[in-house]
Amino acid sequence: MEVEDKELRGGAESVLNLAQGSSISIRYHSLFGDYNDLLLLEADEAFLPDILQNRVTIRGQTNEEAVLCTPSATYAMKSVGTSNSVFLIPPGKPILVSVNDTCSDNKANPSAVTEEVSSIIKVASTNMELVLVAPSLDKLKSLLHERPYKLNEDLEVESRGNVGLYRWHDLLEQIQASEQELKDGLKLFSAVEIDGFWRVIDGKTMDEILSMVLNNSILQGWPLNALKEDEVVSVLETDGYPQKIILHCLETFGIMVEGSDGKLWSLDEKKVCLHFALVALGGGMMKLDIFLQKWKHSVPSGMQADLKMLEGEVLYEKLGFETWIHAFRASALPSSPAMRFAALFRERSKWEWKDLEPYIRDLRVPGLSLEGLLIKYTRRTQPSADVEPIFSASVGDIPENYVHQWYTKDMFMKAYSRFIKPIPGEEDWPHEDHAPSGPPTCNVLPGRPRK
């Protein structure tokens, strides 16, 4: 006779505590089934404190692959097949089963014994494996730039409400990143919390406030390496600028220094000069000598503009005997390695290392070095040891990432339509059941269109 109820218990403790050399019987539980909603997760022992104390979260929208986030890291969840059957046994006490409880004449056996049996609720053929991955910061950047903060945006707020604005818990729900990685991402994109919403500041607004700080430093005699926070905030608030945005400007372009007169800020020369360089290049490509003249004239007195400050921010082009310059910011590129290299090779088909390195130095892929990324996404050519290597695209598994813009349907038709003649009988197609008599006749095509 069996002593069993319908509870989901199977005696897992008995199996875990099984002494070496001993055994225990197992069988299928009466509630055995597929249980597709029950997944087996294989986790390193270091994960156990976070898992057991409910400090892990599974994040992802319906169109995304789920990730598991601890307080400080993000892990992809990969389904891995197992070569052996894995029995899932529920916790609780084992089931007691009577052995040899009847005799050959179907009478009760007085010498019958009872033994413990563990019950299997499911056989798992796969398990979930955790793989460390980078957080989804491109999506964070996209959400933050839906609605940058602008001065005097009261009318816009009234008309749009909270559309395009995100609180901390909104970002946690939508971004596949741990809480710490999300905080780091907000800092990376220079976001600030305004009225409970995380915002990036519009470029024109930052330029206006920085210019006001610099102008007042001349009028008030403020040293740029020791700006008193209280004085700066007081003067700019009088001009109608919000305190939070003033402080954010100081944090963006300055470094807090210790002083006996309260909080002091020292403007960072590189950050300030870079800002004015990008302002100068706002109109697009320009000759290098004209840019240098304009840039050096715009930076504050006492600061020295140097082209080394612009690594990863601009590109130079040699056109004839003149050098031209235009903005091309690493911070504006995707954080995904595949998309980053695709964007780089759309800009240039070939890169020298000195030009390429500033645009990939910030890439972080767990388990893959920068050299590994180059091997995976580029093709290196070096005719001789004394020549700098050249990197070009390695198409790999994603050739569409490297296809030139001319190869979209619309651009292709614009380039080639004049060479394609109508197919004979085309005007009769709506009234004919048979195929046209032959392929179109056309001239020799001109080859790949130029940029």
Protein Blocks (a to p, Z undefined) as FASTA:
>chain_A
ZZddfbdcehlmmmmmpcehiacdddddfkbcfklmbccddddfklmmmmmnopaccedd
fkbccddddfkbccdddddddfbdcddddedjdddddehkbcfkopacfkbccddddddf
bdcfbdcddddddddfklmmmmmmmmccdehilmmmmmnomghiacfklmmmmpgcdfkl
mmmmmmmnopaceehiacdddfklmmmmmmmmmmmmmmnopafklccfklmmmmmmmnop
afklmmmmmmmmmccdddfebpaddddfklmmmmmmmmmmmnopcdfklmmmmmmmmpcg
hiacdfklmgokaccddehjbccdddddfklpcfbfklmmmmmmmmpmbdcfklmmmmmm
mpccehiafklmmmmmmccddfbfkbccdddddfkjmlmlmpcfklpmklmmmmmmmmpc
cdehklmmmmpcbdcfbdcdddddebjadZZ
